[in-house]
Amino acid sequence: MQPTPPPLIIGLGNLFRRDDGAGRIAARKIRANTPHPGRVLEQTGEGAALMDAWKGERSVILIDAVASGAAPGTIHRVDARTQAVPAEFFHPSTHTFSLAEAVALSRALGQLPAALVVYGIEGKDFSVGQGLSPEVAAAVGRLTEHIQTMHETSLVRDLIRKVELLAAQQNAARVVGMKLRLGALTQMSPGHFREHFEQAARGTLAENARLDLLLGEDPGDPQAQDVVLESLEIDE
């Protein structure tokens, strides 16, 4: 079973219009703390470039600044698979073919990714200059932490699906324990991994399984970005 690839993350905006750069600054923070930096892009928000970037992708996250009238720093979430992205939601840009129009056209053509989520960070100051207002900077921090947690949860769920498949193939009643190696680039401590595992394993054959965790030390290992199952102990 192949691991689920992480979503493609695209931060949008203009770094020289203060809060309008929130999406790109969020992308830079995520890129600096992910084992998959190649899956994090920055763009201005031009629609054709967006459609080209997400072509063939299964899961995409877009981050942009918005100006909807809500309190600065408010984080909006739009599931673009099921909801229209309002064009007036976003701060005006120099592009006539915008994010909202790119989503609408892709939907009409049947070319939307299977999962497409847009996060909008409510801006305060869109004047010429660099740097985010305090409210927006704090929102960027909250959102990047949330996205990192989603990725870690995905890694753990992939592992549990693999473990349940192996256990089912051996007609196991439950998983007693497992030996795992946390790749050097997963950026998860044993304690952090255990927290995610306990939550994800509830109600599965792996619930309450004993964990023997090893830490990978070689970032050049082909599996440095993965949680690797070394061995499995089951109860038949």
Stockholm file with secondary structure:
# STOCKHOLM 1.0

chainA/1-236         MQPTPPPLIIGLGNLFRRDDGAGRIAARKIRANTPHPGRVLEQTGEGAALMDAWKGERSVILIDAVASGAAPGTIHRVDARTQAVPAEFFHPSTHTFSLAEAVALSRALGQLPAALVVYGIEGKDFSVGQGLSPEVAAAVGRLTEHIQTMHETSLVRDLIRKVELLAAQQNAARVVGMKLRLGALTQMSPGHFREHFEQAARGTLAENARLDLLLGEDPGDPQAQDVVLESLEIDE
#=GR chainA/1-236 SS CCCCCCCEEEEESCTTBGGGGHHHHHHHHHHHTCSCGGGEEEECCCHHHHHHHHTTCSEEEEEEEECSSSCTTCEEEEETTTSCCCGGGBCCCSCSSCHHHHHHHHHHHTCCCSEEEEEEEECSCCSSBSSCCHHHHHHHHHHHHHHHHHHHHHHHHHHHHHHHHHHHHTTCSEEEEEEEEECTTSCCCHHHHHHHHHHHHTTSTTTTCEEEEEECCCTTSTTTTSEEEEEEEEEC
#=GC SS_cons         CCCCCCCEEEEESCTTBGGGGHHHHHHHHHHHTCSCGGGEEEECCCHHHHHHHHTTCSEEEEEEEECSSSCTTCEEEEETTTSCCCGGGBCCCSCSSCHHHHHHHHHHHTCCCSEEEEEEEECSCCSSBSSCCHHHHHHHHHHHHHHHHHHHHHHHHHHHHHHHHHHHHTTCSEEEEEEEEECTTSCCCHHHHHHHHHHHHTTSTTTTCEEEEEECCCTTSTTTTSEEEEEEEEEC
//
